């Protein structure tokens, strides 16, 4: 049995943080009911998409969920959605949304329908104003230290780091609140601001203290790892490798694999540095990179990899997404993380399960993303215990919709 089997969560959310939170919980066995407007939510057609317009993004972030399509503009539809959110069940009554907690989504109103409701509300900023990953990332300093030294314009990154971290924070908060409810019988409202997640990480990683205590402004260091040694190098066959030596053990294995020990000792004597200290390795990063550049340039990827692996050095290969999918065994059926799954309206693709392995539970197999409205009737019949006649009437009145493949 899956570790979260029996837990029921309802979701009204779009884009990344909310859907990622519930998808992560669904991949551990939770029943997640996603409520969308009849025509699909704000992100229903978001790129990347197939030629027919099916969003690969939406399908990926909603794997393993049940989809219910309701006319959320109508009072009857909103009342129906509220009933699903607050439906009875000891392991139900958990709700996550990144829409404003006002109107029909007001927590106090929902709590009148279920007193022990747990609601997680994801915000942009703490004051409720709108924010996205990019508008937060630009403010917390990272674009100013990303890119080549000497550049004066900011460099954005394409990974939505704050969305993903906010999603995992929301999932953690939801489970923590559910544990509190088990012990005390009380529900509650959780607020998680995207900007607060980013600011907390900036503090946790020492960037705030670096300014306040050291009085220093972090600068760009290109592909060098800050505070230790790590850099990228090109091989003879024009592949690019990233090597990292953060710990002393990693530094020793890198020196042994590449045979630069004597040259490093000479560099230590000349510059008065001790390369067993990571700070000194960072100070000498340019000279160390120069020592290693010809070693990689004179070897093919296969030759360099053999030497590095023989000494268990820490390194990675730069790959495009296509190279990752086509060449890397970690992203293939050779890994228990993936299975080939057929997604209706999309096709068959490598699909991951949860990356967590629990010793006491079997992993939940990779799931598909639902078709919009695929589970409308099922949820109304099984969760709300409506009769088939009542469900038919809702269809006739345009309040709900079943499977739509648009």
VOKEFI-255870 format. One record per residue (C-alpha): x negated, y negated, z; residue in three letters. Coordinates in pm, whole numbers, padded with zeros to 5 digits, always signed. Last residue first. Example, Ala and Ser with C-alpha at 12.3 -4.5 7.8 and 13.67 -1.06 7.14 Angstrom:
residues 2
-01367+00106+00714Ser -01230+00450+00780Ala 
This chain:
residues 406
+00954-01975-02675Unk +00996-01621-02545Unk +01291-01682-02314Unk +01402-01417-02065Unk +01712-01509-01865Unk +01865-01848-01807Unk +02042-02012-01515Unk +02285-02300-01460Unk +02425-02295-01814Unk +02785-02241-01697Unk +02810-01903-01870Unk +02482-01790-01713Unk +02600-01891-01367Unk +02928-01706-01432Unk +02737-01392-01529Unk +02541-01408-01203Unk +02864-01436-01004Unk +03014-01141-01193Unk +02704-00930-01134Unk +02748-00993-00764Unk +02506-01207-00571Unk +02283-01037-00313Unk +02053-01340-00287Unk +01733-01136-00303Unk +01840-00835-00511Unk +02104-00978-00747Unk +01972-01332-00779Unk +01614-01210-00803Unk +01688-00948-01069Unk +01901-01186-01275Unk +01629-01448-01297Unk +01339-01206-01338Unk +01233-01280-01697Unk +01321-01648-01676Unk +01001-01754-01852Unk +00813-01442-01957Unk +00598-01320-01674Unk +00218-01325-01653Unk +00083-00973-01644Unk -00078-00784-01358Unk -00423-00649-01282Unk -00396-00346-01053Unk -00349-00413-00678Unk -00655-00287-00495Unk -00619+00015-00263Unk -00619-00074+00102Unk -00832+00004+00408Unk -01173-00099+00274Unk -01037-00418+00118Unk -01205-00527-00205Unk -01145-00894-00290Unk -01192-00999-00654Unk -00814-00985-00708Unk -00733-00820-01039Unk -00883-00938-01365Unk -00734-00908-01715Unk -00921-00809-02029Unk -00676-00876-02310Unk -00390-00718-02500Unk -00149-00946-02679Unk +00030-01276-02626Unk +00407-01236-02660Unk +00415-00979-02384Unk +00078-00944-02208Unk -00086-00605-02266Unk -00350-00532-02005Unk -00703-00401-02055Unk -00842-00365-01705Unk -01095-00567-01512Unk -01246-00588-01163Unk -01352-00224-01173Unk -01637-00334-01400Unk -01741-00119-01697Unk -01409-00225-01850Unk -01576-00553-01934Unk -01688-00885-01791Unk -01964-00746-01570Unk -02090-00561-01878Unk -02188-00895-02039Unk -02209-00888-02418Unk -01875-00963-02585Unk -01685-01149-02314Unk -01983-01340-02174Unk -02124-01407-02521Unk -01789-01551-02629Unk -01766-01766-02317Unk -02112-01898-02395Unk -02403-01756-02203Unk -02698-01881-01999Unk -02867-01583-01841Unk -02923-01558-01468Unk -03216-01520-01232Unk -03309-01409-00881Unk -03621-01193-00879Unk -03582-00824-00803Unk -03952-00754-00879Unk -03878-00517-01167Unk -03578-00730-01258Unk -03794-01033-01333Unk -04040-00835-01545Unk -03769-00654-01742Unk -03567-00974-01790Unk -03870-01156-01932Unk -03933-00877-02181Unk -03570-00848-02287Unk -03535-01225-02321Unk -03842-01237-02537Unk -04169-01350-02392Unk -04425-01621-02475Unk -04187-01910-02402Unk -04101-01763-02062Unk -04462-01765-01941Unk -04529-02096-02118Unk -04254-02273-01914Unk -04349-02126-01576Unk -04644-02349-01490Unk -04468-02658-01627Unk -04165-02582-01411Unk -04393-02565-01108Unk -04539-02907-01192Unk -04195-03063-01224Unk -04056-02896-00913Unk -04346-03000-00688Unk -04128-03193-00442Unk -03867-02916-00465Unk -04122-02651-00380Unk -04237-02871-00092Unk -03881-02883+00041Unk -03852-02506+00009Unk -04151-02448+00234Unk -04360-02144+00136Unk -04493-02372-00136Unk -04716-02554+00113Unk -04831-02884-00032Unk -05155-03081-00024Unk -05126-03174-00392Unk -05450-03021-00523Unk -05462-02737-00271Unk -05099-02641-00330Unk -05147-02659-00708Unk -05444-02424-00686Unk -05236-02178-00484Unk -04954-02204-00742Unk -05198-02127-01024Unk -05322-01822-00834Unk -04968-01691-00775Unk -04836-01753-01126Unk -04800-01385-01219Unk -04444-01415-01350Unk -04286-01132-01152Unk -04505-01192-00847Unk -04433-01565-00834Unk -04060-01505-00877Unk -04061-01235-00607Unk -04239-01468-00364Unk -03995-01752-00427Unk -03693-01527-00378Unk -03833-01410-00045Unk -03900-01767+00063Unk -03535-01853-00002Unk -03400-02090-00266Unk -03593-01948-00559Unk -03360-01969-00858Unk -03424-01889-01224Unk -03194-01994-01506Unk -03262-01832-01843Unk -03216-01963-02196Unk -03235-01759-02512Unk -03455-01890-02791Unk -03623-01560-02890Unk -03946-01666-02718Unk -03755-01753-02401Unk -03625-02092-02291Unk -03638-02192-01925Unk -03388-02326-01673Unk -03476-02449-01327Unk -03478-02355-00960Unk -03693-02457-00669Unk -03567-02593-00339Unk -03402-02914-00213Unk -03185-02981-00518Unk -03186-02711-00784Unk -03340-02858-01101Unk -03111-02866-01405Unk -03103-03245-01426Unk -03219-03405-01103Unk -02977-03695-01084Unk -02995-03910-00772Unk -02870-03872-00413Unk -02860-04204-00228Unk -03057-04204+00094Unk -02998-04371+00430Unk -03110-04052+00602Unk -02839-04050+00868Unk -02542-04219+00699Unk -02613-04139+00335Unk -02739-03784+00381Unk -02471-03736+00648Unk -02201-03792+00385Unk -02365-03553+00136Unk -02417-03281+00398Unk -02233-02995+00227Unk -01948-03000+00481Unk -01893-03373+00431Unk -01858-03354+00056Unk -01644-03042+00106Unk -01410-03231+00338Unk -01381-03515+00089Unk -01284-03276-00189Unk -01021-03100+00021Unk -00891-03436+00142Unk -00858-03555-00220Unk -00642-03257-00311Unk -00418-03326-00015Unk -00281-03030+00181Unk +00034-03085+00383Unk +00177-02796+00583Unk +00536-02806+00710Unk +00631-02568+00989Unk +00801-02245+01090Unk +00838-02123+01445Unk +00876-01772+01584Unk +00574-01808+01813Unk +00345-01516+01733Unk +00480-01416+01392Unk +00529-01783+01303Unk +00166-01858+01383Unk +00060-01568+01159Unk +00275-01714+00879Unk +00113-02053+00935Unk -00232-01898+00893Unk -00117-01719+00576Unk +00014-02045+00428Unk -00299-02233+00530Unk -00526-01979+00363Unk -00321-01996+00043Unk -00327-02377+00056Unk -00704-02379+00105Unk -00741-02138-00188Unk -00537-02370-00406Unk -00727-02676-00286Unk -01052-02502-00371Unk -00927-02427-00722Unk -00791-02777-00780Unk -01108-02930-00636Unk -01333-02726-00865Unk -01151-02791-01190Unk -01454-02669-01391Unk -01508-02899-01690Unk -01773-03124-01536Unk -01780-03502-01567Unk -02102-03690-01632Unk -02114-04054-01523Unk -02305-04313-01728Unk -02649-04444-01629Unk -02868-04157-01743Unk -03224-04174-01614Unk -03232-03821-01479Unk -03019-03586-01694Unk -02675-03478-01579Unk -02478-03461-01256Unk -02565-03692-00966Unk -02320-03972-01048Unk -02054-03722-01161Unk -02069-03569-00810Unk -02003-03882-00608Unk -01663-03838-00448Unk -01473-04087-00663Unk -01511-03930-01007Unk -01411-03592-00866Unk -01082-03732-00743Unk -00960-03870-01074Unk -01083-03557-01251Unk -00908-03315-01015Unk -00582-03505-01038Unk -00428-03774-00820Unk -00085-03922-00762Unk +00001-04109-00443Unk +00131-03920-00141Unk -00070-04110+00120Unk -00304-03811+00164Unk -00388-03816-00205Unk -00282-03568-00472Unk -00046-03368-00255Unk +00010-02994-00206Unk +00313-02918+00014Unk +00308-02589+00202Unk +00646-02496+00348Unk +00702-02240+00623Unk +01072-02201+00702Unk +01157-02093+01057Unk +01483-02289+01078Unk +01623-02164+00747Unk +01904-02357+00579Unk +01863-02664+00801Unk +01490-02630+00739Unk +01544-02702+00369Unk +01688-03043+00453Unk +01403-03121+00692Unk +01147-03009+00434Unk +01277-03235+00158Unk +01275-03039-00168Unk +01634-03141-00261Unk +01537-03505-00224Unk +01177-03542-00115Unk +00877-03313-00071Unk +00713-03451-00386Unk +00609-03166-00620Unk +00301-02959-00540Unk +00504-02672-00403Unk +00467-02371-00176Unk +00739-02185+00010Unk +00737-01908+00271Unk +01079-01798+00401Unk +01019-01426+00358Unk +00851-01164+00578Unk +01137-01134+00825Unk +01393-01173+00548Unk +01660-01428+00472Unk +01661-01655+00166Unk +01529-02007+00229Unk +01354-02062-00102Unk +01617-01864-00295Unk +01899-02067-00141Unk +01718-02392-00217Unk +01692-02287-00581Unk +02067-02221-00595Unk +02137-02559-00441Unk +01914-02719-00701Unk +02102-02541-00979Unk +02442-02645-00843Unk +02330-03006-00810Unk +02212-03005-01174Unk +01869-03121-01287Unk +01707-02801-01163Unk +01878-02594-01430Unk +01726-02263-01323Unk +01471-02023-01473Unk +01339-01752-01236Unk +01000-01594-01303Unk +00859-01317-01087Unk +00485-01334-01029Unk +00210-01081-01104Unk +00002-01312-01319Unk +00111-01675-01304Unk -00223-01853-01348Unk -00322-01640-01647Unk +00012-01669-01829Unk +00014-02047-01787Unk -00340-02086-01924Unk -00279-01847-02211Unk +00011-02073-02310Unk +00231-01921-02577Unk +00245-02161-02873Unk +00269-01915-03164Unk -00095-01976-03251Unk -00181-01878-02895Unk -00240-02140-02627Unk -00535-02288-02442Unk -00372-02526-02373Unk -00062-02617-02174Unk +00280-02502-02295Unk +00439-02421-01957Unk +00238-02685-01771Unk +00518-02931-01694Unk +00764-02653-01620Unk +00971-02434-01849Unk +01280-02516-02055Unk +01527-02384-01797Unk +01337-02553-01514Unk +01103-02326-01316Unk +01119-02122-00997Unk +00831-01882-00932Unk +00909-01590-00705Unk +00594-01438-00554Unk +00609-01093-00399Unk +00279-01045-00216Unk +00057-00756-00324Unk -00294-00896-00304Unk -00281-01029-00662Unk +00039-01206-00564Unk -00155-01398-00298Unk -00412-01522-00552Unk -00131-01606-00793Unk +00032-01806-00513Unk -00271-02027-00457Unk -00355-02054-00828Unk +00000-02169-00907Unk -00022-02443-00643Unk -00372-02570-00726Unk -00363-02539-01106Unk -00092-02707-01314Unk +00265-02685-01192Unk +00460-02590-00881Unk +00785-02460-00740Unk +00685-02139-00564Unk +00864-01889-00342Unk +00671-01642-00128Unk +00779-01295-00015Unk +00550-01074+00197Unk +00641-00705+00169Unk +00300-00590+00043Unk +00026-00830+00149Unk -00241-00560+00202Unk -00128-00349-00090Unk +00000+00000+00000Unk 
